């Protein structure tokens, strides 16, 4: 079951609303006592329904969780669809696009809202397990970059994350938020990249390898893989659902 409603993020887009989504497990209504772990995800409009997805293809994550009977709540919010709003909100750093467009990263402001307002709302209105151990975060592309930022800078809230095709290329080198990160608590990360994606950004292959090595040195429990023939699209990310859910310990009953 997926619940939808409109919300605003005044700190970022004033009174303009966007869609919020919460997936609830099969037995959520039947079992009035049980509480569930939560995964917060980016690009909520692309996760559940093809009719709402940007390119007409979603991850189908609700159907997957239903089919596998995975006991997990997924909470997500639509991205900023105006201009370069998505790039700004989903980047913790300033950077230039290949065409020279300057993007001022507002990722910190977005994450402050997520942990300061959205997460407390979800914990207050749904039967969650709100502690760090039972809270995950995930996303793809710029959402994958934000997942890694969240684990590095907001580690007191998240113990695990899934970064699919993370846009590590934006800074031209390993992001500073990762090089200076200290993971004092057990942290699980699934990180992948499609083999066909590397041609899109020349620096990505080296940065991906450097980041993986650095995270291992920092003690992160890392699952890193190159997806054979993987591409930069929802259909490819959907196929990774069983892999990253298992890597993060979210498996069906």
C-alpha positions, 0 to 999 in steps of 0.5 A: 500500500502506498499513501500519497499527499502534498507537502511543502519544503519552505526552506527550499521552495516556499509554499510550492507543494510536491508529492510525498509517498509512504509505502507500508508493508502487506501486514501493516494494517492487520498487525496493529502493534508491529513496528518497521524499519524505514528507508528514506529515498530520493526521487519519490515520483520515480519509485512506485508508479509508471504513470508518475515516473519522469520517463514513464518507467518506475522502480516498481519498488512497492510491487517488489516489496509486496511480492517478497513480503519484505517488512520495510516502510519506504518514505520518499518525496518528489524531487524539485522539478523546476529548472535546475532545482533537482540538481541543487537540492540533491548536491551537497557541493557546488559544481559546474555541469559539462555545459558550464552551468553553475549549480549551487549545492543545497544538499545540506539544507535538504538533508536538514529538512529531511532529518529535522522535519520529514523523518519526525513526521514519518515517525510520528504518523506511522509505526516505525522503528525510528532508531539509527539501526533501523533507518536507511537511505537510498537513491540513484544518480544525484540521489545516490550522491546524496545517499553517500553524503547522508551516511557521511554527514548524518551518520547519527541518523542512518546506519545503511544506504543504497547508492545506485549510480552515484554522481560522484563525478560532479566534483571532479574528484573524491568529494571532500565530505567523504575524505573527511568523514569518520564512521564511528558506528557500524555503517552498511553501504551498497554502491554500484555503477552500470558498466555502460555508464562510465562512458558518460563521465570520463572521471567517474571510473577512477573516482568510483574506485578511489571512493570504494577503497577509501570507504573500506579503509574507513571501516564501512561495510561496503558492497561495491559492484559494477553492474554488467551492461547496466545503464543510467535509467530506472529499468536498470536500477529496478533490476538491482532491487534484490541485490541491494535489499539483500546487501542492506539486510532487508529480505522477505519473510 
